[in-house]
Amino acid sequence: MKSLKGKVVLITGAGSGLGQSHAQLLSELGADIIINDINKEGAEATAELVKFNKRSSYIVISDVVDKKRLHSEIRKATAALGDVNILVNNAGISSLRLPFEGITQKILTTMLDINVKGAFYATEAVLPEMKKNKNGKIINTSSIHGMTGANAGSHYTAAKAAILGITKAWAKEFAPWNILVNAVAPGYIPTPMTLRPGNEAIRAERTKTIPLGHEGNPKDISNAVAYFASEQGDYVTGQVLSPNGGIEIV
């Protein structure tokens, strides 16, 4: 069933990992995809996946923190594909498990800029048309650590917790225009961002704590995104879905 047929989806950070997985699944469901990333090669690889699903795509090469360029390139994309119906704020960076004393001003600023300001800037680009059309869906990307905290990387936890607060606030603020805002909070999902060399031992120990006994995969998160994006999620707003294998139940 092509439940997203006729929809235009903008996914930030769609050149790899979760964003690429989202683009693949949502295009399978019939959506055309605006692919944002800073990596041209990765974005082009995602476009090939969309093409395989016989859907259209448009590549937006821009850092989400570069508001002027991001907005300009998104305008070009919507001129080609149409107004954005669904925004997936996926672009982000991880914590590198830094202790508090290791978080410099530059590191803190970069973390908050990309994970939080980036979501603001992408939303600013599509919100006017969503309000005009009185319809839209925004799906933000938090993390299990934004829900429960972590024993290192408090700057990352802060950024992802902020996304949860933003989601709840936007859900209430944008509801009069029938714009639904929800969030996914992934558990431990192997992606290029998390599969760092030297991280194998940490992953092995962490996997032992997951009740289901294994890490998830990107499609587990994409399925949650697809639920919020589809008509099945048309009466759901301000909610958080956390596919995490039972490692945290909140």
Secondary structure, DSSP 8 states (H G I E B T S, - for coil): --TTTT-EEEETTTTSHHHHHHHHHHHHTT-EEEEEES-HHHHHHHHHHHHHTT--EEEEE--TT-HHHHHHHHHHHHHHH-S-SEEEE------TT--GGG--HHHHHHHHIIIIIHHHHHHHHHHHHHHHHT-EEEEEE--HHHHH--SS-HHHHHHHHHHHHHHHHHHHHHGGGTEEEEEE---S---TTT--TT-HHHHHHHHTT-TTSS---HHHHHHHHHHHHSGGGTT--S-EE---TTS---
